[in-house]
Amino acid sequence: MTTRTAAAIPVASRIGGFVYAIRNIVAEARTVEASGRKVRYLNIGDPIPFGFRTPPHLIEAVTRAMRDGHNGYTPSPGIPAARAAVAAELTSRGMPMDADRVIMTSGTSEGIELALQALVDPGTEVLVPVPTYPLYTAVLAKIGARPRYYRTDPSRGWLPDVEHIRSLVNADTRALVVIDPNNPAGVVYPADVRRQLIALADEYNIPVLADEVYGDLAYDGPVPALASLDHEAPIISFSSLSKAYLAPGWRAGWLAVGRNERLDGVLAGIKKLADGRLCAPGPMQHAVVAALNGDRSHQMAFRAALRERAQLTSSRLNAIPGMSCVPPVAAFYAMPKVDLPPGRTDEDYVLGLLRATGVLVVYGSGFGLPAEQGFMRVVFLANPKELGEVYDAMAEFTRDFLGR
Ligand SMILES: Cc1ncc(COP(=O)(O)O)c(C=O)c1O
């Protein structure tokens, strides 16, 4: 009989480089909960736990698809009706698109991962905004590639510093990530900044990964696709039903590769990779058709609710001594800053806030910002009354923390 060893099974080294602060911090929140304190989870951008409802005609489309027997694998790039609906949607947003350049994905997340896998070799670089949405750095860690962080400037409404981006471009640069409207900063880039980003990508022949998942959630109404400003630029657009259609758990997303011969090889590479993962969830692709071809009136109400919460958030946080916040104009995130005493970090503040008040937000260093700068991301999807209580608690805690 062989004797068994008690040695732990080794874990791949890439796990060491993989961090996902938005979810990692939940472990600490569970500890706080176990001690009997109620935790308010303002860490994840999911509207559903806060009472927002998936439009009924989308639920109907999914259940009908299941009842009608659409429960098998779909073609790897997706069902033709969904690809056609995405192509029509992007065309109407100013990005001329053909259905055969659209791939249905398990959320924006899988689209981003497929595109990065198709574009980026180990040891090469991708230009990523700071603060960033952490998926980008997480996927790059898996690939063994490096994020090169470009600045976005809170004193200029979190707009990207295009000259800084230019200074980071080199022979190893494989892609430029643009998140617009932006998570975590809650801003929309004006057309001149968008044009500069596109011109830079075009000049260096770098593909732009345009994360447009919040494109319908600017409070003043949907923003055009980035590619609408230049049909020849190498742009890949990503979005999903997660945010503007209130169905994040369905994992119903898509990517669309700009109609440009320069991107044909990348499109072929993405299709190959998509074959390897079989398909995106099938019944949910039927909901994409219903969403993009159907009634969108829920978005008006959702945008109005977000605008109200954004105004409450920036006015209350800016009234706290030692705290400042750029007012959001899109999505459901704000990125306030607390003026930390020397030697303290954003994590000290956020963990202190959690333990003292049960309010869970995510420290700015989880989005790539320096820990001593004192930024944090607040998800403001809770109702205004609850948000008022949260900001009362933050005001009291901040006063104690800063000793004011
Ligand atoms: C900027 C950004 N991109 C992508 C995603 C992922 O979205 P999905 O649920 O479509 O994968 C999110 C989710 O919060 C996000 O904020």
Ligand as a Chemical Component Dictionary entry (heavy atoms), coordinates in Angstrom:
data_LIG
# 
_chem_comp.id                   LIG 
_chem_comp.type                 NON-POLYMER 
_chem_comp.pdbx_formal_charge   0 
_chem_comp.three_letter_code    LIG 
# 
loop_
_chem_comp_atom.comp_id 
_chem_comp_atom.atom_id 
_chem_comp_atom.alt_atom_id 
_chem_comp_atom.type_symbol 
_chem_comp_atom.charge 
_chem_comp_atom.model_Cartn_x 
_chem_comp_atom.model_Cartn_y 
_chem_comp_atom.model_Cartn_z 
_chem_comp_atom.pdbx_ordinal 
LIG C1 C1 C 0 -15.914 49.152 -16.372 1  
LIG C2 C2 C 0 -16.494 47.782 -16.272 2  
LIG N1 N1 N 0 -16.230 46.885 -17.226 3  
LIG C3 C3 C 0 -16.711 45.647 -17.167 4  
LIG C4 C4 C 0 -17.505 45.217 -16.119 5  
LIG C5 C5 C 0 -17.990 43.810 -16.098 6  
LIG O1 O1 O 0 -19.290 43.756 -16.570 7  
LIG P1 P1 P 0 -20.025 42.432 -16.971 8  
LIG O2 O2 O 0 -20.983 42.112 -15.886 9  
LIG O3 O3 O 0 -20.705 42.771 -18.250 10 
LIG O4 O4 O 0 -18.996 41.369 -17.143 11 
LIG C6 C6 C 0 -17.815 46.108 -15.105 12 
LIG C7 C7 C 0 -18.608 45.668 -13.932 13 
LIG O5 O5 O 0 -18.691 46.318 -12.923 14 
LIG C8 C8 C 0 -17.289 47.421 -15.179 15 
LIG O6 O6 O 0 -17.551 48.308 -14.224 16 
# 
loop_
_chem_comp_bond.comp_id 
_chem_comp_bond.atom_id_1 
_chem_comp_bond.atom_id_2 
_chem_comp_bond.value_order 
_chem_comp_bond.pdbx_ordinal 
LIG C1 C2 SING 1  
LIG C2 N1 SING 2  
LIG C2 C8 DOUB 3  
LIG N1 C3 DOUB 4  
LIG C3 C4 SING 5  
LIG C4 C5 SING 6  
LIG C4 C6 DOUB 7  
LIG C5 O1 SING 8  
LIG O1 P1 SING 9  
LIG P1 O2 DOUB 10 
LIG P1 O3 SING 11 
LIG P1 O4 SING 12 
LIG C6 C7 SING 13 
LIG C6 C8 SING 14 
LIG C7 O5 DOUB 15 
LIG C8 O6 SING 16 
# 
